[in-house]
């Protein structure tokens, strides 16, 4: 762990006078935590993670390797109905939705990973109905096409959330998969604004002549991860405690320093933090 980063996070908590850690919900938790956007903050002891993973083998890896600030549940979060989890050779394609066969024959490099290896009937649970879940400040979700069903099941949970990272679809990989536009409209209605893309996956379009053209560059967007934040251009309805926790996330996870400084502006105006503390933080961690 980078000691400078750990000290920086500790100083940020001190400036904000935050006594409890930010809480992160990870739906479709990945045992490869080096890929998690919150990996450094977790390693520094600056957050707590509550993860949900329905696959038994993946869940086993998560539990065996978890740290003191991590808790995982073998739960499929969804709309609360009974579903069928379709397993594939590529475990990253496992989903409650069925693969769209037309897409496998239209885009390159998907067919082998999309080979079905089994099905599991599974009960899903609405996020708002999970007992003892507690407050979540950041929600990360990647469950291969069923993201919108989770958001719709988490209307109350989302009231405390200040940042979201979710996978969205541009070209449908699954049958009846909600599009990026549908997710965007729903999250905007909950008070979130898109900030930036963390990743966009692009694929080549197949044709019988495709192999004859050298140096093909994939351009068709398939899916990607997008980050949503609360709208700071109209912060009147945002509680001070939410702004403080949002600052931990924007600085400690994403490195959105400009957003963090805007939050400092609002908190100084509210007389919740001191301007000299902000200047000291800038001098110690952001200008050297």
Buried (B, 14 or more C-beta within 10 A) or exposed (E): EEEEBBEBBEBBBEBBEBEEBBBBBBBBBBBEBEEBBBBBBBBBBBBBBBBBBBBEEBBBBBBEEBEEBBEBBBBBBBBBEEBEBBBBEEEEBBBBBBBBEEBBEBBBEBBEBBEEEEEBEBEBBBBBEBEEBEBBBBBBBBBBBBBBBBBBBBBEBBEBBBBBBBBBBBBBBBBEBBBBEBBBEBBEEBBBBBBEEBEEBBBBEBEEEEEEEEEEEBEBBBBBBBBBBBEBEEBEEBEBBBBBBBBBBBBBBBEBEEBBBBBBBBBBEEEBBEEEBBEEBBEEBEEE
